[in-house]
């Protein structure tokens, strides 16, 4: 989850109004995105931050998992 947030933060200006597909091998990360929340407090916070970037920069993110 931290890698996803780091990537979006690093390239948020370049990604503005672009469609983004992220690949992960973590079912937990993919599940948190599909549900839009996580039972783990730290993961839930990271998910919220990612959704905030997605909304502010109009970057629709699709998570592709295993």
N, C-alpha and C positions, 0 to 999 in steps of 0.2 A: 504494500500500500504506500509505503514511504517512497519507493522508486517511482510510482505513478505520479505522486504529488510533486516529487523533485523534477521529473521530466516536464510536467505541465508548467510548473513555476519557471523553469529554465527557458522554455520556449514559448511562453504564453503570448508574447508580442507577435511572434512569427505564426502562431497557430490561430490568431484571431479570425473568426468566421470561417474556419476550415473544419471539415469533418475529420475526426481522429479515431483510429482503431488502435487499441492497445492490446498487446498479447501478454498473457500471464499464465504461469503454470500453477497458480494458487487458486484452488476452489474457494477458499475463504475470502480472498480479494474479490473474485468474480461474484460470489454470493452477496457480499456487502453492497456491491454496485447494483445488482439486480433488485435487492430489497430496499436500497437507498438508506440502509442503516446497518449497524453491527452491534451485537451484544457486548462486545469488548469496547470499553470506553475510549481507549486510545485509537482504535480503528474507526470508531464512529466519528471521532473528531476529524481524523484525516479524510474520511469520506465526505464530511460536510465541507471541508476546505476545498476538496476537489470539485464538488458540485458548485461551490461559489465561483471558482475559476471558470468552470463550464458556462455558468450563467453570465458572468461579467464580460467575458470575451466571446460569447456566442460560439462556443466550441462544443458541438455535440460529440460526446465521447461514447464509443462502443467498446466494450470489454470482451475480448475473445479469450476463452480459457481452454483448458485441455479437453 
